[in-house]
């Protein structure tokens, strides 16, 4: 009986081997997978020219930008003056807060956005060239806002490269 | 007599409240004022181009970028050597931005002195003095 079971198992195993040989019959599958890599290959050279093209222009005008930490982020919060907020927690809603923020911003201090949910402070710059951030943010002081853009982080600072800003409905 | 004692009690509680508020305010103001002056060694950077692309004013092109960006209204800041921390800078004189002062130091190694405030993940340096670093 033992011999029979052994024989059967050997048969089964060889049967599996037969399957493998069956797989060998299908080298087309691996071939197709091999053919598929060439298709990514053309995409690689397609990607390559862009880095090649960028180094030629950026050093002169703009450096190659590292990828944003997060893109198209929506931030709900309010406009603050970074200095008076850090020093005394001044908000647009605090007594005389609006006046303090406007005076500070007009004096040249940067306005920013305080995220409601996290309490994080964002430095802000405009995505559109030639638009001044403080001028854009000033009308939104004391109003709950929703701002959209790309967020970059470095050296302990968070920067929102802002695309759009509007009154928050939330 | 009762009315008088009630008035006295009310007066005392009001006095206590005002005293507590005044003391609280003193504590808050004291904590801000008590922050020690810190000396930071580093260089002036344009906050936007540095955070986005790591641009430093260590080459003629870098200086151009920093000047152009800050000239268009983006704030200058200080990048601390060693720690890599970036500070938003304001002048100790009330409501005065720092770009005018800092722009004179673009491309130089500097030593800045002032108070550091940290809130909401951002660091602000209330600048008292700035000069060329000898190190």
Interface residues (C-beta under 8 A of the other chain):
Chain A: X59 X60 X61 X62 X63 X64 X65 X66 X68 X82 X83 X85 X86 X87 X88 X89 X103 X104 X106 X107 X108 X109 X110 X112 X114 X119 X120 X121 X123 X125 X129 X130 X132 X133 X134 X135 X152 X153 X154 X155 X156 X157 X158 X159 X161
Chain B: X28 X32 X47 X48 X49 X50 X51 X52 X53 X54 X55 X61 X65 X72 X73 X74 X75 X77 X79 X84 X85 X86 X88 X90 X94 X95 X96 X97 X98 X99 X100 X117 X118 X119 X120 X121 X122 X123 X124 X126
